[in-house]
Amino acid sequence: MAWETGIPMAVGALDNKIAHKAANGPAYNSEAVWNRPKPMPTLEAVLAEWEKAKLALAEAKELEMEMRKKAFALGFGADAKEGTNAIPLANGYELKGVKKLNYKLKAPVGFTGDTVDAIDETIDKFRHISNEGGFIADRIFKWSVDMSIAEYRKLVEESEYEAPKKRMLEELNKVLEISEASPTLEIKAPKAKK
């Protein structure tokens, strides 16, 4: 914050003069000194405080995320399911944590087109796999290329006992990347007794 170096120290110098007069001069008026208006902060002083606050906020956010992830891992462990998880705490409290996954469509490795081309090809493969393939593709893929997580989960479930849907899922997984998102945490107070 090199731009801070030119800030005048007028306020501190003024306070020193008042203190000197108070100790040495008979005309000291304490009412006038203590009730004088506060000087307006300079833009540079406000910017310096803003910069400090911004850095403190970034550090606090980083620490909060680290502690949230640790608390989630300790509270729910590797067995946490996607969606809402809850465990009891002492004195009737409950820890609620929401595990989130990021679903992102992508072109498979080695594919010579972009993501939209890869999805178009996947939709064509769905249609060739079965008569129902086009309808399932229409429900899963939303344009601008996006997908329905609910329909994806349904396809995953149905792929366990229907061969065409298993093949569709295999094709879909070539253009789908799933990664873990940041969990959320909430401590809920116990319900008041009636």
Contact map, one row per residue, 1 for C-alpha under 8 A:
11110000000000000000000000000000000000000000000100000000000000000000000000000000000000000000000000000000000000000000000000000000000000000000000000000000000000000000000000000000000000000000000000
11111000000000000000000000000000000000000000000000000000000000000000000000000000000000000000000000000000000000000000000000000000000000000000000000000000000000000000000000000000000000000000000000
11111100000000000000000000000000000000000001000000000000000000000000000000000000000000000000000000000000000000000000000000000000000000000000000000000000000000000000000000000000000000000000000000
11111110000000000000000000000000000000000001100100000000000000000000000000000000000000000000000000000000000000000000000000000000000000000000000000000000000000000000000000000000000000000000000000
01111110000000000000000000000000000000000000000000000000000000000000000000000000000000000000000000000000000000000000000000000000000000000000000000000000000000000000000000000000000000000000000000
00111111000000000000000000000000000000000000000000000000000000000000000000000000000000000000000000000000000000000000000000000000000000000000000000000000000000000000000000000000000000000000000000
00011111100000000000000000000000000000000001100000000000000000000000000000000000000000000000000000000000000000000000000000000000000000000000000000000000000000000000000000000000000000000000000000
00000111110000000000000000000000000000000000000000000000000000000000000000000000000000000000000000000000000000000000000000000000000000000000000000000000000000000000000000000000000000000000000000
00000011111110000000000000000000000000000000000000000000000000000000000000000000000000000000000000000000000000000000000000000000000000000000000000000000000000000000000000000000000000000000000000
00000001111111000000000000000000000000000000000000000000000000000000000000000000000000000000000000000000000000000000000000000000000000000000000000000000000000000000000000000000000000000000000000
00000000111111100000000000000000000000100000000000000000000000000000000000000000000000000000000000000000000000000000000000000000000000000000000000000000000000000000000000000000000000000000000000
00000000111111110000000000000000000000000000000000000000000000000000000000000000000000000000000000000000000000000000000000000000000000000000000000000000000000000000000000000000000000000000000000
00000000111111111000000000000000000000000000000000000000000000000000000000000000000000000000000000000000000000000000000000000000000000000000000000000000000000000000000000000000000000000000000000
00000000011111111100000000000000000000000000000000000000000000000000000000000000000000000000000000000000000000000000000000000000000000000000000000000000000000000000000000000000000000000000000000
00000000001111111110000000000000000000000000000000000000000000000000000000000000000000000000000000000000000000000000000000000000000000000000000000000000000000000000000000000000000000000000000000
00000000000111111111000000000000000000000000000000000000000000000000000000000000000000000000000000000000000000000000000000000000000000000000000000000000000000000000000000000000000000000000000000
00000000000011111111100000000000000000000000000000000000000000000000000000000000000000000000000000000000000000000000000000000000000000000000000000000000000000000000000000000000000000000000000000
00000000000001111111110000000000100000000000000000000000000000000000000000000000000000000000000000000000000000000000000000000000000000000000000000000000000000000000000000000000000000000000000000
00000000000000111111111000000000000000000000000000000000000000000000000000000000000000000000000000000000000000000000000000000000000000000000000000000000000000000000000000000000000000000000000000
00000000000000011111111110000000000000000000000000000000000000000000000000000000000000000000000000000000000000000000000000000000000000000000000000000000000000000000000000000000000000000000000000
00000000000000001111111110010000000000000000000000000000000000000000000000000000000000000000000000000000000000000000000000000000000000000000000000000000000000000000000000000000000000000000000000
00000000000000000111111111010000000000000000000000000000000000000000000000000000000000000000000000000000000000000000000000000000000000000000000000000000000000000000000000000000000000000000000000
00000000000000000011111110000000000000000000000000000000000000000000000000000000000000000000000000000000000000000000000000000000000000000000000000000000000000000000000000000000000000000000000000
00000000000000000001111111000000000000000000000000000000000000000000000000000000000000000000000000000000000000000000000000000000000000000000000000000000000000000000000000000000000000000000000000
00000000000000000001111111110000000000000000000000000000000000000000000000000000000000000000000000000000000000000000000000000000000000000000000000000000000000000000000000000000000000000000000000
00000000000000000000010111110000000000000000000000000000000000000000000000000000000000000000000000000000000000000000000000000000000000000000000000000000000000000000000000000000000000000000000000
00000000000000000000000011111000000000000000000000000000000000000000000000000000000000000000000000000000000000000000000000000000000000000000000000000000000000000000000000000000000000000000000000
00000000000000000000110011111100000000000000000000000000000000000000000000000000000000000000000000000000000000000000000000000000000000000000000000000000000000000000000000000000000000000000000000
00000000000000000000000000111111100000000000000000000000000000000000000000000000000000000000000000000000000000000000000000000000000000000000000000000000000000000000000000000000000000000000000000
00000000000000000000000000011111110000000000000000000000000000000000000000000000000000000000000000000000000000000000000000000000000000000000000000000000000000000000000000000000000000000000000000
00000000000000000000000000001111111000000000000000000000000000000000000000000000000000000000000000000000000000000000000000000000000000000000000000000000000000000000000000000000000000000000000000
00000000000000000000000000001111111100000000000000000000000000000000000000000000000000000000000000000000000000000000000000000000000000000000000000000000000000000000000000000000000000000000000000
00000000000000000100000000001111111100000000000000000000000000000000000000000000000000000000000000000000000000000000000000000000000000000000000000000000000000000000000000000000000000000000000000
00000000000000000000000000000111111100000000000000000000000000000000000000000000000000000000000000000000000000000000000000000000000000000000000000000000000000000000000000000000000000000000000000
00000000000000000000000000000011111110000000000000000000000000000000000000000000000000000000000000000000000000000000000000000000000000000000000000000000000000000000000000000000000000000000000000
00000000000000000000000000000001111111000000000000000000000000000000000000000000000000000000000000000000000000000000000000000000000000000000000000000000000000000000000000000000000000000000000000
00000000000000000000000000000000001111100000000000000000000000000000000000000000000000000000000000000000000000000000000000000000000000000000000000000000000000000000000000000000000000000000000000
00000000000000000000000000000000000111110000000000000000000000000000000000000000000000000000000000000000000000000000000000000000000000000000000000000000000000000000000000000000000000000000000000
00000000001000000000000000000000000011111000000000000000000000000000000000000000000000000000000000000000000000000000000000000000000000000000000000000000000000000000000000000000000000000000000000
00000000000000000000000000000000000001111100000000000000000000000000000000000000000000000000000000000000000000000000000000000000000000000000000000000000000000000000000000000000000000000000000000
00000000000000000000000000000000000000111110110000000000000000000000000000000000000000000000000000000000000000000000000000000000000000000000000000000000000000000000000000000000000000000000000000
00000000000000000000000000000000000000011111110000000000000000000000000000000000000000000000000000000000000000000000000000000000000000000000000000000000000000000000000000000000000000000000000000
00000000000000000000000000000000000000001111111000000000000000000000000000000000000000000000000000000000000000000000000000000000000000000000000000000000000000000000000000000000000000000000000000
00110010000000000000000000000000000000000111111100000000000000000000000000000000000000000000000000000000000000000000000000000000000000000000000000000000000000000000000000000000000000000000000000
00010010000000000000000000000000000000001111111110000000000000000000000000000000000000000000000000000000000000000000000000000000000000000000000000000000000000000000000000000000000000000000000000
00000000000000000000000000000000000000001111111111000000000000000000000000000000000000000000000000000000000000000000000000000000000000000000000000000000000000000000000000000000000000000000000000
00000000000000000000000000000000000000000011111111100000000000000000000000000000000000000000000000000000000000000000000000000000000000000000000000000000000000000000000000000000000000000000000000
10010000000000000000000000000000000000000001111111110000000000000000000000000000000000000000000000000000000000000000000000000000000000000000000000000000000000000000000000000000000000000000000000
00000000000000000000000000000000000000000000111111111000000000000000000000000000000000000000000000000000000000000000000000000000000000000000000000000000000000000000000000000000000000000000000000
00000000000000000000000000000000000000000000011111111100000000000000000000000000000000000000000000000000000000000000000000000000000000000000000000000000000000000000000000000000000000000000000000
00000000000000000000000000000000000000000000001111111110000000000000000000000000000000000000000000000000000000000000000000000000000000000000000000000000000000000000000000000000000000000000000000
00000000000000000000000000000000000000000000000111111111000000000000000000000000000000000000000000000000000000000000000000000000000000000000000000000000000000000000000000000000000000000000000000
00000000000000000000000000000000000000000000000011111111100000000000000000000000000000000000000000000000000000000000000000000000000000000000000000000000000000000000000000000000000000000000000000
00000000000000000000000000000000000000000000000001111111110000000000000000000000000000000000000000000000000000000000000000000000000000000000000000000000000000000000000000000000000000000000000000
00000000000000000000000000000000000000000000000000111111111000000000000000000000000000000000000000000000000000000000000000000000000000000000000000000000000000000000000000000000000000000000000000
00000000000000000000000000000000000000000000000000011111111100000000000000000000000000000000000000000000000000000000000000000000000000000000000000000000000000000000000000000000000000000000000000
00000000000000000000000000000000000000000000000000001111111110000000000000000000000000000000000000000000000000000000000000000000000000000000000000000000000000000000000000000000000000000000000000
00000000000000000000000000000000000000000000000000000111111111000000000000000000000000000000000000000000000000000000000000000000000000000000000000000000000000000000000000000000000000000000000000
00000000000000000000000000000000000000000000000000000011111111100000000000000000000000000000000000000000000000000000000000000000000000000000000000000000000000000000000000000000000000000000000000
00000000000000000000000000000000000000000000000000000001111111110000000000000000000000000000000000000000000000000000000000000000000000000000000000000000000000000000000000000000000000000000000000
00000000000000000000000000000000000000000000000000000000111111111000000000000000000000000000000000000000000000000000000000000000000000000000000000000000000000000000000000000000000000000000000000
00000000000000000000000000000000000000000000000000000000011111111100000000000000000000000000000000000000000000000000000000000000000000000000000000000000000000000000000000000000000000000000000000
00000000000000000000000000000000000000000000000000000000001111111110000000000000000000000000000000000000000000000000000000000000000000000000000000000000000000000000000000000000000000000000000000
00000000000000000000000000000000000000000000000000000000000111111111000000000000000000000000000000000000000000000000000000000000000000000000000000000000000000000000000000000000000000000000000000
00000000000000000000000000000000000000000000000000000000000011111111100000000000000000000000000000000000000000000000000000000000000000000000000000000000000000000000000000000000000000000000000000
00000000000000000000000000000000000000000000000000000000000001111111110000000000000000000000000000000000000000000000000000000000000000000000000000000000000000000000000000000000000000000000000000
00000000000000000000000000000000000000000000000000000000000000111111111000000000000000000000000000000000000000000000000000000000000000000000000000000000000000000000000000000000000000000000000000
00000000000000000000000000000000000000000000000000000000000000011111111100000000000000000000000000000000000000000000000000000000000000000000000000000000000000000000000000000000000000111000000000
00000000000000000000000000000000000000000000000000000000000000001111111110000000000000000000000000000000000000000000000000000000000000000000000000000000000000000000000000000000000001100000000000
00000000000000000000000000000000000000000000000000000000000000000111111111000000000000000000000000000000000000000000000000000000000000000000000000000000000000000000000000000000000000000000000000
00000000000000000000000000000000000000000000000000000000000000000011111111100000000000000000000000000000000000000000000000000000000000000000000000000000000000000000000000000000000000000000000000
00000000000000000000000000000000000000000000000000000000000000000001111111111000000000000000000010000000000000000000000000000000000000000000000000000000000000000000000000000000000000101000000000
00000000000000000000000000000000000000000000000000000000000000000000111111111100000000000000000000000000000000000000000000000000000000000000000000000000000000000000000000000000000000000000000000
00000000000000000000000000000000000000000000000000000000000000000000011111111000000000000000000000000000000000000000000000000000000000000000000000000000000000000000000000000000000000000000000000
00000000000000000000000000000000000000000000000000000000000000000000001111111000000000100000001000000000000000000000000000000000000000000000000000000000000000000000000000000000000000000000000000
00000000000000000000000000000000000000000000000000000000000000000000000111111111000011100000000000000000000000000000000000000000000000000000000000000000000000000000000000000000000000000000000000
00000000000000000000000000000000000000000000000000000000000000000000000111111111000000000000000000000000000000000000000000000000000000000000000000000000000000000000000000000000000000000000000000
00000000000000000000000000000000000000000000000000000000000000000000000010011111000000000000000000000000000000000000000000000000000000000000000000000000000000000000000000000000000000000000000000
00000000000000000000000000000000000000000000000000000000000000000000000000011111100000000000000000000000000000000000000000000000000000000000000000000000000000000000000000000000000000000000000000
00000000000000000000000000000000000000000000000000000000000000000000000000011111110010000000000000100000000000000000000000000000000000000000000000000000000000000000000000000000000000000000000000
00000000000000000000000000000000000000000000000000000000000000000000000000000011111110000000000000100000000000000000000000000000000000000000000000000000000000000000000000000000000000000000000000
00000000000000000000000000000000000000000000000000000000000000000000000000000001111100000000000001111000000000000000000000000000000000000000000000000000000000000000000000000000000000000000000000
00000000000000000000000000000000000000000000000000000000000000000000000000000000111110000000000001110000000000000000000000000000000000000000000000000000000000000000000000000000000000000000000000
00000000000000000000000000000000000000000000000000000000000000000000000000000000111111000000000111100000000000000000000000000000000000000000000000000000000000000000000000000000000000000000000000
00000000000000000000000000000000000000000000000000000000000000000000000000010001101111100000000111100000000000000000000000000000000000000000000000000000000000000000000000000000000000000000000000
00000000000000000000000000000000000000000000000000000000000000000000000000010000000111110000011110000000000000000000000000000000000000000000000000000000000000000000000000000000000000000000000000
00000000000000000000000000000000000000000000000000000000000000000000000000110000000011111000011100000000000000000000000000000000000000000000000000000000000000000000000000000000000000000000000000
00000000000000000000000000000000000000000000000000000000000000000000000000000000000001111101111000000000000000000000000000000000000000000000000000000000000000000000000000000000000000000000000000
00000000000000000000000000000000000000000000000000000000000000000000000000000000000000111111111000000000000000000000000000000000000000000000000000000000000000000000000000000000000000000000000000
00000000000000000000000000000000000000000000000000000000000000000000000000000000000000011111110000000000000000000000000000000000000000000000000000000000000000000000000000000000000000000000000000
00000000000000000000000000000000000000000000000000000000000000000000000000000000000000001111100000000000000000000000000000000000000000000000000000000000000000000000000000000000000000000000010000
00000000000000000000000000000000000000000000000000000000000000000000000000000000000000011111110000000000000000000000000000000000000000000000000000000000000000000000000000000000000000000000110000
00000000000000000000000000000000000000000000000000000000000000000000000000000000000000011111111000000000000000000000000000000000000000000000000000000000000000000000000000000000000000000011110000
00000000000000000000000000000000000000000000000000000000000000000000000000000000000001111101111100000000000000000000000000000000000000000000000000000000000000000000000000000000000000000011110000
00000000000000000000000000000000000000000000000000000000000000000000000000100000000001111000111110000000000000000000000000000000000000000000000000000000000000000000000000000000000000001111000000
00000000000000000000000000000000000000000000000000000000000000000000000000000000000111100000011111000000000000000000000000000000000000000000000000000000000000000000000000000000000000001111000000
00000000000000000000000000000000000000000000000000000000000000000000000100000000000111000000001111100000000000000000000000000000000000000000000000000000000000000000000000000000000000111100000000
00000000000000000000000000000000000000000000000000000000000000000000000000000000011110000000000111110000000000000000000000000000000000000000000000000000000000000000000000000000000000111000000000
00000000000000000000000000000000000000000000000000000000000000000000000000000001111110000000000011111000000000000000000000000000000000000000000000000000000000000000000000000000000011110000000000
00000000000000000000000000000000000000000000000000000000000000000000000000000000011000000000000001111100000000000000000000000000000000000000000000000000000000000000000000000000000111100000000000
00000000000000000000000000000000000000000000000000000000000000000000000000000000010000000000000000111110000000000000000000000000000000000000000000000000000000000000000000000000011110000000000000
00000000000000000000000000000000000000000000000000000000000000000000000000000000000000000000000000011111000000000000000000000000000000000000000000000000000000000000000000000000011110000000000000
00000000000000000000000000000000000000000000000000000000000000000000000000000000000000000000000000001111100000000000000000000000000000000000000000001000000000000000000000000001111000000000000000
00000000000000000000000000000000000000000000000000000000000000000000000000000000000000000000000000000111110000000000000000000000000000000000000001000000000000000000000000000001110000000000000000
00000000000000000000000000000000000000000000000000000000000000000000000000000000000000000000000000000011111000000010000000000000000000000000000011100000000000000000000000000011100000000000000000
00000000000000000000000000000000000000000000000000000000000000000000000000000000000000000000000000000001111100000110010000000000000000000000000000000000000000000000000000000111100000000000000000
00000000000000000000000000000000000000000000000000000000000000000000000000000000000000000000000000000000111110101111111000000000000000000000000000000000000000000000000000000111000000000000000000
00000000000000000000000000000000000000000000000000000000000000000000000000000000000000000000000000000000011111100000010000000000000000000000000000000000000000000000000000000110000000000000000000
00000000000000000000000000000000000000000000000000000000000000000000000000000000000000000000000000000000001111100000000000000000000000000000000000000000000000000000000000000000000000000000000000
00000000000000000000000000000000000000000000000000000000000000000000000000000000000000000000000000000000000111110000000000000000000000000000000000000000000000000000000000000000000000000000000000
00000000000000000000000000000000000000000000000000000000000000000000000000000000000000000000000000000000001111111100010000000000000000000000000000000000000000000000000000000000000000000000000000
00000000000000000000000000000000000000000000000000000000000000000000000000000000000000000000000000000000000001111100000000000000000000000000000000000000000000000000000000000000000000000000000000
00000000000000000000000000000000000000000000000000000000000000000000000000000000000000000000000000000000001000111111110000000000000000000000000000000000000000000000000000000000000000000000000000
00000000000000000000000000000000000000000000000000000000000000000000000000000000000000000000000000000000011000111111110000000000000000000000000000000000000000000000000000000000000000000000000000
00000000000000000000000000000000000000000000000000000000000000000000000000000000000000000000000000000000111000001111111000000000000000000000000000000000000000000000000000000010000000000000000000
00000000000000000000000000000000000000000000000000000000000000000000000000000000000000000000000000000000001000001111111100000000000000000000000010000000000000000000000000000000000000000000000000
00000000000000000000000000000000000000000000000000000000000000000000000000000000000000000000000000000000001000001111111110000000000000000000000000000000000000000000000000000000000000000000000000
00000000000000000000000000000000000000000000000000000000000000000000000000000000000000000000000000000000011100101111111111000000000000000000000000000000000000000000000000000010000000000000000000
00000000000000000000000000000000000000000000000000000000000000000000000000000000000000000000000000000000001000000011111111100000000000000000000010000000000000000000000000000010000000000000000000
00000000000000000000000000000000000000000000000000000000000000000000000000000000000000000000000000000000000000000001111111110000000000000000000000000000000000000000000000000000000000000000000000
00000000000000000000000000000000000000000000000000000000000000000000000000000000000000000000000000000000000000000000111111111000000000000000000000000000000000000000000000000000000000000000000000
00000000000000000000000000000000000000000000000000000000000000000000000000000000000000000000000000000000000000000000011111111100000000000000000000000000000000000000000000110000000000000000000000
00000000000000000000000000000000000000000000000000000000000000000000000000000000000000000000000000000000000000000000001111111110000011001000000000000000000000000000000000000000000000000000000000
00000000000000000000000000000000000000000000000000000000000000000000000000000000000000000000000000000000000000000000000111111111000001000000000000000000000000000000000000000000000000000000000000
00000000000000000000000000000000000000000000000000000000000000000000000000000000000000000000000000000000000000000000000011111111100010000000000000000000000000000000000100100000000000000000000000
00000000000000000000000000000000000000000000000000000000000000000000000000000000000000000000000000000000000000000000000001111111110011011000000000000000000000000000000100000000000000000000000000
00000000000000000000000000000000000000000000000000000000000000000000000000000000000000000000000000000000000000000000000000111111111111000000000000000000000000000000000000000000000000000000000000
00000000000000000000000000000000000000000000000000000000000000000000000000000000000000000000000000000000000000000000000000011111111010000000000000000000000000000000000000000000000000000000000000
00000000000000000000000000000000000000000000000000000000000000000000000000000000000000000000000000000000000000000000000000001111111010000000000000000000000000000001001100000000000000000000000000
00000000000000000000000000000000000000000000000000000000000000000000000000000000000000000000000000000000000000000000000000000111111111000000000000000000000000000001000000000000000000000000000000
00000000000000000000000000000000000000000000000000000000000000000000000000000000000000000000000000000000000000000000000000000011111111000000000000000000000000000000000000000000000000000000000000
00000000000000000000000000000000000000000000000000000000000000000000000000000000000000000000000000000000000000000000000000000010011111110000000000000000000000000000000000000000000000000000000000
00000000000000000000000000000000000000000000000000000000000000000000000000000000000000000000000000000000000000000000000000101111111111111000000000000000000000000000000100000000000000000000000000
00000000000000000000000000000000000000000000000000000000000000000000000000000000000000000000000000000000000000000000000000110110011111111100000000000000000000000000000000000000000000000000000000
00000000000000000000000000000000000000000000000000000000000000000000000000000000000000000000000000000000000000000000000000000000000111111110000000000000000000000000000000000000000000000000000000
00000000000000000000000000000000000000000000000000000000000000000000000000000000000000000000000000000000000000000000000000000100000111111111000000000010000000000000000000000000000000000000000000
00000000000000000000000000000000000000000000000000000000000000000000000000000000000000000000000000000000000000000000000000100100000011111111100000000000000000000000000000000000000000000000000000
00000000000000000000000000000000000000000000000000000000000000000000000000000000000000000000000000000000000000000000000000000000000001111111110000000000000000000000000000000000000000000000000000
00000000000000000000000000000000000000000000000000000000000000000000000000000000000000000000000000000000000000000000000000000000000000111111110000110010000000000000000000000000000000000000000000
00000000000000000000000000000000000000000000000000000000000000000000000000000000000000000000000000000000000000000000000000000000000000011111110000111011000000000000000000000000000000000000000000
00000000000000000000000000000000000000000000000000000000000000000000000000000000000000000000000000000000000000000000000000000000000000001111111011110000000000000000000000000000000000000000000000
00000000000000000000000000000000000000000000000000000000000000000000000000000000000000000000000000000000000000000000000000000000000000000111111111110000000000000000000000000000000000000000000000
00000000000000000000000000000000000000000000000000000000000000000000000000000000000000000000000000000000000000000000000000000000000000000000111111000000000000000000000000000000000000000000000000
00000000000000000000000000000000000000000000000000000000000000000000000000000000000000000000000000000000000000000000000000000000000000000000011111000000000000000000000000000000000000000000000000
00000000000000000000000000000000000000000000000000000000000000000000000000000000000000000000000000000000100000000001001000000000000000000000111111100000000000000000000000000000000000000000000000
00000000000000000000000000000000000000000000000000000000000000000000000000000000000000000000000000000001100000000000000000000000000000000000111111110000000000000000000000000000000000000000000000
00000000000000000000000000000000000000000000000000000000000000000000000000000000000000000000000000000000100000000000000000000000000000000011110011111001000000000000000000000000000000000000000000
00000000000000000000000000000000000000000000000000000000000000000000000000000000000000000000000000000000000000000000000000000000000000000011110001111111000000000000000000000000000000000000000000
00000000000000000000000000000000000000000000000000000000000000000000000000000000000000000000000000000010000000000000000000000000000000000001000000111111100000000000000000000000000000000000000000
00000000000000000000000000000000000000000000000000000000000000000000000000000000000000000000000000000000000000000000000000000000000000000000000000011111110000000000000000000000000000000000000000
00000000000000000000000000000000000000000000000000000000000000000000000000000000000000000000000000000000000000000000000000000000000000010011000000011111111000000000000000000000000000000000000000
00000000000000000000000000000000000000000000000000000000000000000000000000000000000000000000000000000000000000000000000000000000000000000001000000111111111100000000000000000000000000000000000000
00000000000000000000000000000000000000000000000000000000000000000000000000000000000000000000000000000000000000000000000000000000000000000000000000001111111110000000000000000000000000000000000000
00000000000000000000000000000000000000000000000000000000000000000000000000000000000000000000000000000000000000000000000000000000000000000000000000000111111111000000000000000000000000000000000000
00000000000000000000000000000000000000000000000000000000000000000000000000000000000000000000000000000000000000000000000000000000000000000000000000000011111111100000100010000000000000000000000000
00000000000000000000000000000000000000000000000000000000000000000000000000000000000000000000000000000000000000000000000000000000000000000000000000000001111111110000010010000000000000000000000000
00000000000000000000000000000000000000000000000000000000000000000000000000000000000000000000000000000000000000000000000000000000000000000000000000000000111111110000000000000000000000000000000000
00000000000000000000000000000000000000000000000000000000000000000000000000000000000000000000000000000000000000000000000000000000000000000000000000000000011111111100110000000000000000000000000000
00000000000000000000000000000000000000000000000000000000000000000000000000000000000000000000000000000000000000000000000000000000000000000000000000000000001111111111111010000000000000000000000000
00000000000000000000000000000000000000000000000000000000000000000000000000000000000000000000000000000000000000000000000000000000000000000000000000000000000111111110010000000000000000000000000000
00000000000000000000000000000000000000000000000000000000000000000000000000000000000000000000000000000000000000000000000000000000000000000000000000000000000001111110010000000000000000000000000000
00000000000000000000000000000000000000000000000000000000000000000000000000000000000000000000000000000000000000000000000000000000000000000000000000000000000001111111110000000000000000000000000000
00000000000000000000000000000000000000000000000000000000000000000000000000000000000000000000000000000000000000000000000000000000000000000000000000000000000000111111111000000000000000000000000000
00000000000000000000000000000000000000000000000000000000000000000000000000000000000000000000000000000000000000000000000000000000110000000000000000000000000000100111111100000000000000000000000000
00000000000000000000000000000000000000000000000000000000000000000000000000000000000000000000000000000000000000000000000000000000000000000000000000000000001001100111111110000000000000000000000000
00000000000000000000000000000000000000000000000000000000000000000000000000000000000000000000000000000000000000000000000000000000000000000000000000000000000101111111111111000000000000000000000000
00000000000000000000000000000000000000000000000000000000000000000000000000000000000000000000000000000000000000000000000000000000100000000000000000000000000000100011111111100000000000000000000000
00000000000000000000000000000000000000000000000000000000000000000000000000000000000000000000000000000000000000000000000000001100100010000000000000000000000000000001111111110000000000000000000000
00000000000000000000000000000000000000000000000000000000000000000000000000000000000000000000000000000000000000000000000000000000000000000000000000000000001100100000111111111000000000000000000000
00000000000000000000000000000000000000000000000000000000000000000000000000000000000000000000000000000000000000000000000000000000000000000000000000000000000000000000011111111100000000000000000000
00000000000000000000000000000000000000000000000000000000000000000000000000000000000000000000000000000000000000000000000001001000000000000000000000000000000000000000001111111110000000000000000000
00000000000000000000000000000000000000000000000000000000000000000000000000000000000000000000000000000000000000000000000001000000000000000000000000000000000000000000000111111111000000000000000000
00000000000000000000000000000000000000000000000000000000000000000000000000000000000000000000000000000000000000000000000000000000000000000000000000000000000000000000000011111111100000000000000000
00000000000000000000000000000000000000000000000000000000000000000000000000000000000000000000000000000000011100000000000000000000000000000000000000000000000000000000000001111111000000000000000000
00000000000000000000000000000000000000000000000000000000000000000000000000000000000000000000000000000000111100000010011000000000000000000000000000000000000000000000000000111111100000000000000000
00000000000000000000000000000000000000000000000000000000000000000000000000000000000000000000000000000011111000000000000000000000000000000000000000000000000000000000000000011111110000000000000000
00000000000000000000000000000000000000000000000000000000000000000000000000000000000000000000000000000011110000000000000000000000000000000000000000000000000000000000000000001011111000000000000000
00000000000000000000000000000000000000000000000000000000000000000000000000000000000000000000000000001111000000000000000000000000000000000000000000000000000000000000000000000001111100000000000000
00000000000000000000000000000000000000000000000000000000000000000000000000000000000000000000000000001110000000000000000000000000000000000000000000000000000000000000000000000000111110000000000000
00000000000000000000000000000000000000000000000000000000000000000000000000000000000000000000000000011100000000000000000000000000000000000000000000000000000000000000000000000000011111000000000000
00000000000000000000000000000000000000000000000000000000000000000000000000000000000000000000000000111100000000000000000000000000000000000000000000000000000000000000000000000000001111100000000000
00000000000000000000000000000000000000000000000000000000000000000000100000000000000000000000000000110000000000000000000000000000000000000000000000000000000000000000000000000000000111110000000000
00000000000000000000000000000000000000000000000000000000000000000001100100000000000000000000000011110000000000000000000000000000000000000000000000000000000000000000000000000000000011111000000000
00000000000000000000000000000000000000000000000000000000000000000001000000000000000000000000000011100000000000000000000000000000000000000000000000000000000000000000000000000000000001111100000000
00000000000000000000000000000000000000000000000000000000000000000001000100000000000000000000001111000000000000000000000000000000000000000000000000000000000000000000000000000000000000111110000000
00000000000000000000000000000000000000000000000000000000000000000000000000000000000000000000001110000000000000000000000000000000000000000000000000000000000000000000000000000000000000011111000000
00000000000000000000000000000000000000000000000000000000000000000000000000000000000000000000111100000000000000000000000000000000000000000000000000000000000000000000000000000000000000001111100000
00000000000000000000000000000000000000000000000000000000000000000000000000000000000000000000111100000000000000000000000000000000000000000000000000000000000000000000000000000000000000000111110000
00000000000000000000000000000000000000000000000000000000000000000000000000000000000000000001110000000000000000000000000000000000000000000000000000000000000000000000000000000000000000000011111000
00000000000000000000000000000000000000000000000000000000000000000000000000000000000000000011110000000000000000000000000000000000000000000000000000000000000000000000000000000000000000000001111100
00000000000000000000000000000000000000000000000000000000000000000000000000000000000000000000000000000000000000000000000000000000000000000000000000000000000000000000000000000000000000000000111110
00000000000000000000000000000000000000000000000000000000000000000000000000000000000000000000000000000000000000000000000000000000000000000000000000000000000000000000000000000000000000000000011111
00000000000000000000000000000000000000000000000000000000000000000000000000000000000000000000000000000000000000000000000000000000000000000000000000000000000000000000000000000000000000000000001111
00000000000000000000000000000000000000000000000000000000000000000000000000000000000000000000000000000000000000000000000000000000000000000000000000000000000000000000000000000000000000000000000111
